[in-house]
Amino acid sequence: MVNLLATGYRAHELNIFSQKHEAIPFIKAAVTSRLVPLLDDGLEWLLSPGAIGFDLWAVEAALELKRDYPQLKISILTAYANVDEKWKEDRKLYYEGLLRQVDHHASVSKQPYEGVWQLTARDSLLVRKSDAMLLFYDEEMGEGSPRYFKERALRRQQDGDDYPLLTISAESIQSIADEARLAD
């Protein structure tokens, strides 16, 4: 596996409205625990749709891992240009800071938001260019935005592609949080 697509719930779908939320370090720890074995097996690229939430927390986790795995490259591929133009200033600064640190970032459409077709085009490209998907998705939490990526991954599998769908669940994140609290 060379290219891994990492995506999942948006921050608002998790009721997280601040980058200082106590759950974020545990989500990033869950990402790290899934990435390390993949990096040891030759993972080269982490691909992200770049949405505020799991997508960018996965990018943050990957950036931290680059210290020990300098061969890891990170790409943020958004659906349309100026994705952050209506965001609050603190979110813009956070996003722009990540863009400065990744190896590649681009938009599938060079136009501002025009329609859902841009999201569909981005999602298709990311799934097509990746060898596997790391998805924060939990059936018990409700469907949310990750459902569409899960459907695309399952479609690739049904078409006969060897396309691993690696998941992170709310339960696995809770386990990491519980272990951290016991260690304190």
C-alpha positions as CSV (number, residue, x, y, z in Angstrom):
1,M,0.0,0.0,0.0
2,V,1.5,3.3,-1.1
3,N,-1.4,5.8,-1.0
4,L,-3.9,5.9,1.9
5,L,-7.0,8.1,1.9
6,A,-7.9,9.3,5.4
7,T,-11.3,10.7,5.9
8,G,-14.2,10.7,8.3
9,Y,-16.6,12.8,10.3
10,R,-16.6,16.6,10.0
11,A,-16.0,18.4,13.3
12,H,-19.7,19.6,13.6
13,E,-20.9,16.0,13.1
14,L,-19.0,15.1,16.3
15,N,-20.2,18.2,18.1
16,I,-16.7,19.6,18.2
17,F,-16.6,23.3,17.7
18,S,-13.1,24.2,19.0
19,Q,-9.7,23.0,18.1
20,K,-9.1,22.8,21.8
21,H,-11.7,20.1,22.3
22,E,-10.5,17.3,24.7
23,A,-11.4,14.5,22.2
24,I,-9.0,15.7,19.4
25,P,-5.8,14.3,20.9
26,F,-7.4,10.9,21.3
27,I,-8.7,11.0,17.7
28,K,-5.2,11.9,16.5
29,A,-3.7,9.1,18.7
30,A,-6.1,6.6,17.0
31,V,-4.9,7.8,13.6
32,T,-1.3,7.5,14.7
33,S,-1.9,3.9,15.9
34,R,-3.3,2.9,12.5
35,L,-0.6,4.8,10.5
36,V,2.6,3.5,12.2
37,P,2.2,-0.2,11.0
38,L,1.3,1.1,7.5
39,L,4.4,3.3,7.4
40,D,6.5,0.4,8.6
41,D,5.1,-1.6,5.6
42,G,5.9,1.1,3.1
43,L,3.1,3.7,3.1
44,E,4.3,6.8,1.2
45,W,1.3,9.2,0.9
46,L,-1.6,10.2,3.1
47,L,-4.3,11.8,1.0
48,S,-6.9,14.0,2.6
49,P,-10.1,15.8,1.4
50,G,-9.2,18.6,3.8
51,A,-12.4,19.1,5.7
52,I,-12.4,20.5,9.2
53,G,-12.7,17.5,11.4
54,F,-11.2,14.1,11.1
55,D,-9.6,14.9,7.7
56,L,-7.4,17.6,9.1
57,W,-6.7,15.9,12.4
58,A,-5.4,12.9,10.4
59,V,-3.1,15.4,8.5
60,E,-1.9,16.7,11.9
61,A,-1.2,13.2,13.1
62,A,0.7,12.5,9.9
63,L,2.7,15.7,10.2
64,E,3.8,14.6,13.7
65,L,4.8,11.2,12.3
66,K,7.0,12.8,9.6
67,R,9.7,13.3,12.3
68,D,10.2,9.5,12.5
69,Y,9.0,8.7,9.0
70,P,10.5,11.4,6.8
71,Q,9.5,9.5,3.6
72,L,5.8,10.1,4.4
73,K,4.2,12.7,2.1
74,I,0.9,14.4,2.7
75,S,-1.6,15.8,0.2
76,I,-4.7,17.8,0.8
77,L,-7.0,17.7,-2.2
78,T,-10.1,19.9,-1.8
79,A,-13.2,19.9,-4.1
80,Y,-13.1,23.6,-5.1
81,A,-11.1,26.7,-4.9
82,N,-11.2,29.0,-1.9
83,V,-12.8,26.3,0.3
84,D,-12.0,28.4,3.4
85,E,-13.4,31.8,2.2
86,K,-16.4,31.7,4.5
87,W,-14.7,30.3,7.5
88,K,-14.1,32.1,10.7
89,E,-10.6,33.6,11.0
90,D,-9.3,31.1,13.6
91,R,-10.3,28.2,11.3
92,K,-8.6,29.9,8.3
93,L,-5.4,30.4,10.2
94,Y,-5.4,26.7,11.3
95,Y,-6.1,25.5,7.8
96,E,-3.5,27.8,6.2
97,G,-0.9,26.6,8.7
98,L,-1.5,23.0,7.7
99,L,-1.3,23.9,4.0
100,R,2.1,25.4,4.6
101,Q,3.3,22.1,6.1
102,V,2.0,19.5,3.7
103,D,3.8,18.3,0.6
104,H,1.0,18.9,-1.8
105,H,-2.3,20.7,-1.9
106,A,-4.7,21.5,-4.7
107,S,-8.3,21.8,-5.6
108,V,-10.0,19.5,-8.1
109,S,-12.0,22.4,-9.5
110,K,-10.3,25.7,-9.9
111,Q,-13.6,27.5,-9.5
112,P,-15.3,28.4,-6.2
113,Y,-18.2,26.3,-5.0
114,E,-20.7,25.7,-7.8
115,G,-22.4,22.4,-6.9
116,V,-22.2,19.0,-5.4
117,W,-20.5,17.7,-8.6
118,Q,-17.3,19.2,-7.3
119,L,-17.5,17.1,-4.2
120,T,-18.3,14.0,-6.2
121,A,-15.3,14.7,-8.5
122,R,-13.0,15.1,-5.6
123,D,-14.2,12.0,-3.9
124,S,-13.9,9.9,-7.1
125,L,-10.4,11.1,-7.7
126,L,-9.3,10.4,-4.1
127,V,-10.7,6.9,-4.1
128,R,-9.3,6.2,-7.5
129,K,-5.8,7.4,-6.6
130,S,-5.6,5.6,-3.2
131,D,-4.7,2.0,-2.5
132,A,-6.8,1.9,0.8
133,M,-8.9,4.0,3.0
134,L,-8.7,4.9,6.7
135,L,-12.2,5.9,7.6
136,F,-13.5,7.2,10.9
137,Y,-17.0,5.8,10.7
138,D,-19.2,4.2,13.3
139,E,-22.5,2.6,12.5
140,E,-23.8,3.4,16.0
141,M,-23.1,7.1,15.6
142,G,-25.3,7.5,12.6
143,E,-24.3,7.8,9.0
144,G,-23.0,11.4,8.4
145,S,-20.7,12.4,5.6
146,P,-18.3,9.4,5.8
147,R,-21.1,7.2,4.5
148,Y,-20.4,8.3,0.9
149,F,-16.7,7.4,1.2
150,K,-17.6,4.0,2.7
151,E,-20.0,3.3,-0.2
152,R,-17.2,4.2,-2.7
153,A,-14.7,1.9,-0.9
154,L,-17.3,-1.0,-0.9
155,R,-18.0,-0.4,-4.5
156,R,-14.3,-0.8,-5.4
157,Q,-14.2,-4.0,-3.4
158,Q,-17.3,-5.3,-5.2
159,D,-15.7,-4.5,-8.5
160,G,-12.9,-6.9,-7.5
161,D,-10.3,-4.4,-6.4
162,D,-8.1,-5.2,-3.4
163,Y,-9.0,-2.0,-1.6
164,P,-8.7,-2.3,2.2
165,L,-11.2,-0.3,4.3
166,L,-9.6,0.4,7.6
167,T,-11.9,1.9,10.2
168,I,-11.6,3.9,13.4
169,S,-14.7,3.7,15.6
170,A,-15.9,5.9,18.4
171,E,-15.3,2.9,20.7
172,S,-11.6,2.6,19.7
173,I,-11.1,6.3,20.4
174,Q,-12.9,5.9,23.8
175,S,-10.5,3.1,24.6
176,I,-7.5,5.3,23.9
177,A,-9.0,8.0,26.1
178,D,-9.7,5.6,28.9
179,E,-6.2,4.2,28.8
180,A,-4.8,7.8,28.9
181,R,-6.9,8.7,31.9
182,L,-5.8,5.5,33.8
183,A,-2.2,6.3,33.0
184,D,-2.5,9.8,34.6
